[in-house]
């Protein structure tokens, strides 16, 4: 995973249980079965907003429902809690998955190969344009995931 953004939120102690409850209500857990995440994200067989997983150090959210069917970039939000100082510190690390980048590069080069007959300069321009388009797609997907996490999980928790 390649980190694209890091967010830290400080709030009062006691909100960790509320956040965990909201995550459980909004996220379909995938560590039951390795194929479950693929089925849930591709078919949309869950009614929950996110597909994710819990670990002993926090939890992570990946993919909106039906995200894989729409070939959107895989943005992952990993949450961790630190309550050793006064208050609760929530760290959210947003990353993009390697498989998402690999798939995009494959599609970009496959599509661009049709333009190599027009010269190497044309080929490179097409590759750069498509990489730029994919960058915009990553930014749009990141903003969408961040907004959805703020609305469904962090609403009313973060101290401004």
Secondary structure, DSSP 8 states (H G I E B T S, - for coil): -EEEEEEEEEE-TTHHHHHHHHHHHHEEE-TT-TTHHHHHHHH----SSEEEEEETTEEEEEEETTTGGGT---EEEEEEEE-SSSSEEEEEEEEE-HHHHHHHHHHHHHHHGGGGGG-HHHHHHHHHHHHHHHHHHHHHHHHHHHHHHHHHTSTTTS--
